[in-house]
Amino acid sequence: MELVNIEKLLEKYENAETTIAEEKVLKNYFSKGNVAPHLEEYQALFGYFSTSKNERFTKAIQLKTKKANWKWLSVAASIVLLVSVYSGYENIQQRKADKVYAETIGALELLSANLNKGNVAIAQLQRFDDSTNKIFKQPKK
């Protein structure tokens, strides 16, 4: 009867359906030397659990101290360098664009001044033409 019960518990154990109390029953059965021959393969499993519970690690653990990770540091430094070069390049381009803009504004102001002089001269010519037309009345056609 006990063997049938153990086989049912083993089937439940393999399906991960056992309770802690049922697992204790299995451990007690397999810790005794009286195990059925067809269940001897489970004896090593349950025997391991009981012996490994008493094992202790006694060696000192050497922890590695972290050294500076030079790879990541060099990657970060190159990114900072690229960003600074790019922003410096943008500043140079902006200064060049501002200089060209100022030169264009100066050229347009010069052109505007010369055109205004021409407008003044044309206005004087128009007054002269009006005056000559009054003096020398031209016959109407």
C-alpha positions as CSV (number, residue, x, y, z in Angstrom):
1,M,0.0,0.0,0.0
2,E,2.8,2.3,0.9
3,L,4.5,1.7,-2.5
4,V,1.4,2.6,-4.4
5,N,1.1,5.8,-2.4
6,I,4.8,6.7,-3.1
7,E,4.3,6.1,-6.8
8,K,1.3,8.4,-6.9
9,L,3.3,11.0,-5.0
10,L,6.1,10.7,-7.5
11,E,3.7,11.3,-10.4
12,K,2.4,14.4,-8.6
13,Y,6.0,15.5,-7.9
14,E,6.9,15.2,-11.6
15,N,3.8,17.3,-12.5
16,A,4.8,19.9,-9.8
17,E,1.5,19.3,-7.9
18,T,2.9,18.1,-4.5
19,T,2.6,20.0,-1.3
20,I,5.5,20.5,1.1
21,A,4.2,17.8,3.4
22,E,4.0,15.3,0.5
23,E,7.5,16.1,-0.5
24,K,8.7,15.4,3.0
25,V,7.0,12.0,2.8
26,L,9.0,11.3,-0.4
27,K,12.2,12.5,1.2
28,N,11.7,10.3,4.2
29,Y,10.9,7.3,2.0
30,F,14.0,7.7,-0.1
31,S,16.3,8.5,2.8
32,K,15.7,5.0,4.2
33,G,17.7,2.2,2.6
34,N,14.5,0.2,1.9
35,V,13.6,1.5,-1.7
36,A,11.9,-0.5,-4.4
37,P,14.2,-1.4,-7.2
38,H,12.3,0.4,-10.0
39,L,12.3,3.6,-7.9
40,E,16.1,3.6,-7.1
41,E,16.7,6.3,-9.7
42,Y,14.8,8.8,-7.5
43,Q,16.8,7.9,-4.5
44,A,19.8,9.9,-5.8
45,L,17.6,12.9,-6.5
46,F,16.0,13.0,-3.0
47,G,19.3,12.0,-1.4
48,Y,21.0,15.0,-3.0
49,F,18.5,17.4,-1.6
50,S,19.1,16.1,2.0
51,T,22.9,16.2,1.7
52,S,23.2,19.5,-0.1
53,K,21.2,21.1,2.6
54,N,24.1,20.6,5.0
55,E,26.8,21.8,2.6
56,R,28.4,25.1,3.3
57,F,30.8,27.1,1.1
58,T,33.9,28.0,3.1
59,K,36.3,29.5,0.6
60,A,36.9,33.2,0.6
61,I,35.2,35.0,-2.3
62,Q,37.6,37.3,-4.3
63,L,35.6,40.2,-5.6
64,K,37.1,41.9,-8.6
65,T,37.4,45.6,-8.3
66,K,36.1,47.5,-11.2
67,K,38.7,49.1,-13.3
68,A,37.9,52.1,-15.4
69,N,36.3,50.9,-18.5
70,W,38.5,52.6,-21.1
71,K,36.4,51.5,-24.0
72,W,33.3,53.4,-22.8
73,L,35.4,56.3,-21.7
74,S,37.0,56.6,-25.2
75,V,33.6,56.3,-26.9
76,A,32.2,59.1,-24.6
77,A,35.2,61.3,-25.3
78,S,34.9,60.9,-29.0
79,I,31.2,61.7,-28.9
80,V,32.0,64.9,-26.9
81,L,34.7,65.8,-29.4
82,L,32.3,65.3,-32.4
83,V,29.6,67.4,-30.8
84,S,32.1,70.2,-30.0
85,V,33.5,70.1,-33.5
86,Y,30.1,70.1,-35.1
87,S,28.9,73.0,-32.9
88,G,32.1,74.9,-33.8
89,Y,31.5,74.3,-37.4
90,E,27.9,75.5,-37.1
91,N,29.2,78.7,-35.4
92,I,31.7,79.3,-38.2
93,Q,28.9,78.8,-40.8
94,Q,26.7,81.2,-38.9
95,R,29.4,83.8,-38.8
96,K,30.0,83.4,-42.5
97,A,26.3,83.7,-43.2
98,D,26.0,86.8,-41.1
99,K,29.0,88.4,-42.9
100,V,27.4,87.7,-46.3
101,Y,24.1,89.0,-45.1
102,A,25.7,92.3,-43.9
103,E,27.6,92.7,-47.3
104,T,24.3,92.1,-49.2
105,I,22.5,94.7,-47.1
106,G,25.3,97.2,-47.7
107,A,25.2,96.5,-51.5
108,L,21.4,96.9,-51.6
109,E,21.6,100.2,-49.6
110,L,24.2,101.5,-52.1
111,L,22.0,100.5,-55.0
112,S,19.0,102.2,-53.3
113,A,20.9,105.4,-52.8
114,N,22.0,105.5,-56.4
115,L,18.5,104.8,-57.6
116,N,17.2,107.6,-55.4
117,K,19.8,110.0,-57.0
118,G,18.4,108.9,-60.4
119,N,14.9,109.5,-59.3
120,V,15.9,113.0,-58.2
121,A,17.6,113.7,-61.6
122,I,14.5,112.4,-63.5
123,A,12.3,114.6,-61.4
124,Q,14.5,117.6,-62.3
125,L,14.4,116.6,-66.0
126,Q,10.6,116.3,-65.8
127,R,10.4,119.9,-64.3
128,F,12.7,121.1,-67.1
129,D,10.6,119.4,-69.7
130,D,7.4,120.9,-68.3
131,S,9.0,124.3,-68.2
132,T,10.2,124.1,-71.8
133,N,6.7,122.9,-72.9
134,K,5.2,126.0,-71.2
135,I,7.7,128.3,-72.9
136,F,7.6,126.7,-76.3
137,K,4.1,125.7,-76.6
138,Q,3.9,123.1,-79.1
139,P,1.1,123.0,-81.4
140,K,-1.5,120.4,-80.7
141,K,-1.8,117.8,-83.2
